[in-house]
């Protein structure tokens, strides 16, 4: 794990900010666009945005198809976890949960990130990382208990809570796959793809999975898209934001941050998402944070500070 520099901190702060906006937008579009359809539309548009940036690398005679075929299992897994599954589950979660609650439950990600690293990659967490994860999890429990610990014994999880929990476990695997790629995706065997081409490949595989999910949603009788929402421009403005900001920019910064700082540190920064979601929700949705939310935010930020402390050298 690299030292926490201002540049690295910025790279790891931008995705939570943009993803918090994505959660709020997803909440705003409940009843306007079916959640799985929204995910497919998002990534198709993202692919179209990336296409001009990557055409010189994927066009005829570039060997793109052969490179993909050689690595299709790894790329399929990345696309399924990071594009198809995670975002579909997040939008489904927002149907029954608020943007603030979804992002706060997702703050348990450091626990899953450390667990995946330990169980599947032999990565031994430092004591500071355990402490930071505990603080972040304590913040999540504070929200679930609504500030009254006696209510934990009576908590009933709604569908949205379970959807986002499954989503973040999948995201933990996605982040470790980025940080620990197979030999075919490391130099000198790695294809000569830049970040845009690498994301484009993930979008291709992820959009295929999203199309399968959307087909099931439509066959189940999903309501039609309300294109007249927001004066006729609301859906398009929302799609532009989640495709460019929450997808292209956020995924680029996340990839750089994970590569430089490691998945564990990145997961702690991801806990800033509920802080940003609370601020945006208060401005846009009128979902005013409560006192226990402030306590949770302090615990989450404390978890970042503790976990990012450099280990002592003997």
Order of alpha helices (4+ residues) and beta strands (2+ residues): alpha-alpha-alpha-alpha-alpha-alpha-alpha-alpha-alpha-alpha-alpha-alpha-alpha-alpha-alpha
